[in-house]
Amino acid sequence: MYISRVEIDDRNRRKINDLSHLGAYHNWVENCFPSEIAQHERRRHLWRIDQLHGKRYLLIVSEDKPEATGMLRYGVAGTAMVKKYQPFLEKITLGEVMQFRLTANPTYRTDGKVYPHITVDQQKNWLLRKAAANGFEIMKNSDGSNAFDPISRDWPVLYHQRQVKISRVSFEGVLRVTDVNKFKDALTHGIGREKAYGMGMLTVIPLRK
């Protein structure tokens, strides 16, 4: 497994015009793995867009190593970073407390149809329900409230021509690992729907003891 990052070249107007919808980002990610395309072996790659200090970054979690040339198609030269993910995953322990960020598409199903959760409370409750099945629990603040919140909520365009939009929510908070294997699976395979379009990636940073 690999975890990779590249700064998105927001100063290049042509590049940004190309990246006007999530489908374009999906294609960018897929083209970072030309050997899979050549072998007609499309594997699922987790990805998301992060903002940090006024810059945007594309993050990718993948089984195979992405090619730097593909990452730089819409990235800033010299900013592509690729690391092996397995050494980090192998250090995760039961009961470990970590800061987390998750970008997801919170939904529910009724009568066979899928609908987005709209309110903040609905979206937070969605994650609370997902936690146990994915090997973690949300920690509590000193006042008893859950130690996480949405940091962004929007409706990005899925496809340029059809102008279809989907709900996207990014959460940040503190969690504790309750099942190491399930948790590793969440880190490598994601949580929720629309993973091909930048949803579902969970990343964590261990808190200092």
Backbone torsions as a table, in degrees:
resi	resn	phi	psi	omega
1	MET	NA	148.2	179.6
2	TYR	-132.8	147.2	170.5
3	ILE	-122.4	129.3	-170.1
4	SER	-132.5	156.1	179.9
5	ARG	-149.7	143.6	173.8
6	VAL	-146.5	141.5	176.4
7	GLU	-73.3	132.9	178.5
8	ILE	-78.2	133.6	-175.0
9	ASP	-81.6	78.3	-178.1
10	ASP	-72.3	-11.7	179.7
11	ARG	-83.8	-12.9	-179.6
12	ASN	-94.8	107.1	-173.6
13	ARG	-62.2	-38.7	-179.7
14	ARG	-62.5	-44.8	-179.6
15	LYS	-63.3	-43.4	-178.1
16	ILE	-67.3	-36.1	176.1
17	ASN	-61.8	-35.9	177.2
18	ASP	-65.9	-34.6	-175.9
19	LEU	-93.2	54.2	-175.5
20	SER	-92.8	-2.5	-178.6
21	HIS	-154.5	160.9	-175.9
22	LEU	-64.2	-29.3	177.0
23	GLY	-60.3	-34.5	178.5
24	ALA	-68.2	-40.0	176.3
25	TYR	-65.2	-40.3	176.9
26	HIS	-57.5	-46.1	179.2
27	ASN	-64.2	-38.2	177.3
28	TRP	-59.4	-48.7	-179.4
29	VAL	-60.9	-45.9	-178.8
30	GLU	-60.4	-36.7	-178.7
31	ASN	-75.9	-4.5	172.4
32	CYS	-78.5	-4.9	-177.9
33	PHE	-127.6	66.6	-175.3
34	PRO	-62.6	-30.1	180.0
35	SER	-66.7	-35.1	177.2
36	GLU	-66.5	-39.6	178.6
37	ILE	-64.1	-44.5	-178.4
38	ALA	-63.0	-33.9	-178.3
39	GLN	-92.6	5.6	-177.8
40	HIS	53.8	44.1	-175.1
41	GLU	-126.0	76.4	-176.8
42	ARG	-80.7	114.0	177.2
43	ARG	-103.1	155.0	-180.0
44	ARG	-75.6	128.3	177.7
45	HIS	-117.8	125.2	174.0
46	LEU	-76.9	141.5	175.6
47	TRP	-155.6	161.0	173.5
48	ARG	-160.4	167.7	177.4
49	ILE	-107.8	124.2	177.6
50	ASP	-112.7	151.7	172.8
51	GLN	-115.7	134.8	-179.2
52	LEU	-150.7	120.4	178.2
53	HIS	52.8	43.9	176.0
54	GLY	79.3	4.1	178.6
55	LYS	-117.7	153.3	177.5
56	ARG	-108.4	143.3	-178.0
57	TYR	-130.8	143.6	170.0
58	LEU	-95.8	123.8	175.5
59	LEU	-109.0	140.4	180.0
60	ILE	-134.1	134.6	168.3
61	VAL	-115.7	125.8	-172.3
62	SER	-148.8	155.7	176.4
63	GLU	-73.2	-39.5	179.2
64	ASP	-99.7	160.9	179.8
65	LYS	-79.3	125.2	177.9
66	PRO	-73.5	153.9	177.8
67	GLU	-86.2	134.9	-177.2
68	ALA	-61.2	-34.8	-179.7
69	THR	-62.7	-37.8	177.2
70	GLY	-68.0	-39.7	179.7
71	MET	-64.0	-31.7	-176.9
72	LEU	-86.4	2.2	178.5
73	ARG	-56.6	-42.6	175.9
74	TYR	-122.7	15.6	-177.9
75	GLY	-104.1	167.5	177.9
76	VAL	-82.8	130.5	-179.1
77	ALA	-55.3	135.6	176.6
78	GLY	85.1	2.0	-177.2
79	THR	-106.6	-3.3	-178.5
80	ALA	-71.9	128.8	178.6
81	MET	-130.1	130.6	179.3
82	VAL	-129.0	125.7	179.7
83	LYS	-128.6	147.6	171.8
84	LYS	-69.1	132.6	-175.4
85	TYR	-90.5	-25.9	-172.7
86	GLN	-59.1	-42.0	179.4
87	PRO	-57.3	-38.3	177.5
88	PHE	-68.2	-44.9	-178.1
89	LEU	-60.8	-37.1	-177.0
90	GLU	-70.8	-16.9	-179.8
91	LYS	-88.5	-8.5	-178.0
92	ILE	-67.9	133.9	-177.4
93	THR	-124.1	155.2	177.5
94	LEU	-61.9	132.0	179.6
95	GLY	86.5	-2.7	-179.4
96	GLU	-66.3	139.3	-179.6
97	VAL	-103.9	131.8	-173.5
98	MET	-141.0	148.5	166.2
99	GLN	-77.4	146.2	-179.0
100	PHE	-138.0	158.2	167.9
101	ARG	-135.4	133.7	178.5
102	LEU	-135.4	126.8	170.1
103	THR	-106.0	124.3	-170.3
104	ALA	-145.6	170.9	177.7
105	ASN	-118.2	83.2	-176.7
106	PRO	-67.5	122.8	-177.0
107	THR	-139.0	169.8	172.1
108	TYR	-142.2	160.0	-177.1
109	ARG	-115.8	132.1	176.4
110	THR	-137.9	126.2	179.0
111	ASP	52.8	39.2	176.9
112	GLY	80.6	-0.3	179.9
113	LYS	-110.8	148.5	-178.5
114	VAL	-103.4	132.2	-179.4
115	TYR	-128.7	150.1	177.6
116	PRO	-81.1	144.4	167.5
117	HIS	-73.4	138.0	-172.1
118	ILE	-105.1	-47.4	-173.7
119	THR	-83.6	161.0	178.0
120	VAL	-60.3	-44.3	-179.7
121	ASP	-61.5	-41.9	177.9
122	GLN	-61.6	-43.1	-177.8
123	GLN	-68.3	-39.0	177.9
124	LYS	-68.0	-40.9	178.3
125	ASN	-65.1	-33.1	175.5
126	TRP	-58.2	-46.3	-179.2
127	LEU	-68.5	-38.6	177.7
128	LEU	-60.0	-37.8	178.0
129	ARG	-70.7	-32.7	-178.7
130	LYS	-76.1	-22.1	-169.3
131	ALA	-57.7	-55.6	-174.1
132	ALA	-59.9	-41.2	-179.5
133	ALA	-66.8	-17.3	-179.5
134	ASN	-110.5	16.8	168.9
135	GLY	81.7	25.6	178.1
136	PHE	-151.2	167.5	171.7
137	GLU	-132.1	150.5	177.6
138	ILE	-79.9	133.4	178.0
139	MET	-73.5	165.9	179.2
140	LYS	-107.0	145.5	170.5
141	ASN	-77.0	171.6	-178.7
142	SER	-62.2	-25.5	179.3
143	ASP	-88.9	4.5	178.1
144	GLY	91.9	-5.9	179.1
145	SER	-78.5	159.2	179.3
146	ASN	-70.9	136.2	-173.4
147	ALA	-86.8	61.1	173.2
148	PHE	-163.6	157.5	179.2
149	ASP	-154.6	156.7	169.4
150	PRO	-70.3	133.9	175.4
151	ILE	-102.2	-15.8	174.8
152	SER	-157.9	146.4	179.1
153	ARG	-142.9	123.4	179.6
154	ASP	-153.3	179.7	-178.6
155	TRP	-129.6	77.7	-179.4
156	PRO	-69.7	155.8	178.5
157	VAL	-75.9	130.9	-179.5
158	LEU	-82.5	-49.0	179.2
159	TYR	-127.7	136.3	-175.3
160	HIS	-63.4	-48.2	-172.8
161	GLN	-72.3	-35.4	-176.0
162	ARG	-93.6	-11.7	179.5
163	GLN	54.9	35.0	174.2
164	VAL	-77.1	133.9	-179.6
165	LYS	-117.6	151.1	176.1
166	ILE	-130.6	155.7	179.8
167	SER	-77.0	132.2	177.8
168	ARG	-129.9	128.4	-179.8
169	VAL	-131.2	132.8	174.0
170	SER	-109.9	126.4	179.0
171	PHE	-108.6	147.3	169.1
172	GLU	-133.5	146.1	179.2
173	GLY	176.6	-157.3	-177.4
174	VAL	-128.0	132.9	-179.4
175	LEU	-129.4	167.1	174.1
176	ARG	-127.4	135.7	-178.8
177	VAL	-74.6	126.0	179.3
178	THR	-112.2	-17.6	177.2
179	ASP	-150.4	108.8	-172.0
180	VAL	-62.1	-44.9	-177.1
181	ASN	-65.6	-44.8	177.9
182	LYS	-63.5	-37.8	-178.7
183	PHE	-67.1	-43.3	176.6
184	LYS	-60.9	-38.7	178.5
185	ASP	-64.0	-38.7	177.4
186	ALA	-64.8	-38.5	180.0
187	LEU	-68.3	-31.3	-175.4
188	THR	-100.2	-19.7	-177.9
189	HIS	-121.2	-8.7	173.5
190	GLY	86.8	175.3	-176.9
191	ILE	-130.4	128.7	174.4
192	GLY	88.3	-163.6	-173.8
193	ARG	-95.3	173.4	172.6
194	GLU	59.0	38.4	-179.7
195	LYS	-65.2	-29.5	179.4
196	ALA	-67.9	-15.0	-175.5
197	TYR	-118.8	37.8	170.3
198	GLY	86.6	14.9	-180.0
199	MET	-110.2	155.1	170.5
200	GLY	97.7	-11.5	-176.6
201	MET	-76.2	123.2	175.1
202	LEU	-107.9	127.0	174.5
203	THR	-126.2	150.8	-174.9
204	VAL	-138.5	155.1	173.5
205	ILE	-131.1	120.2	179.3
206	PRO	-60.5	138.4	175.4
207	LEU	-82.5	143.6	179.3
208	ARG	-68.4	137.6	-179.6
209	LYS	-84.9	NA	NA
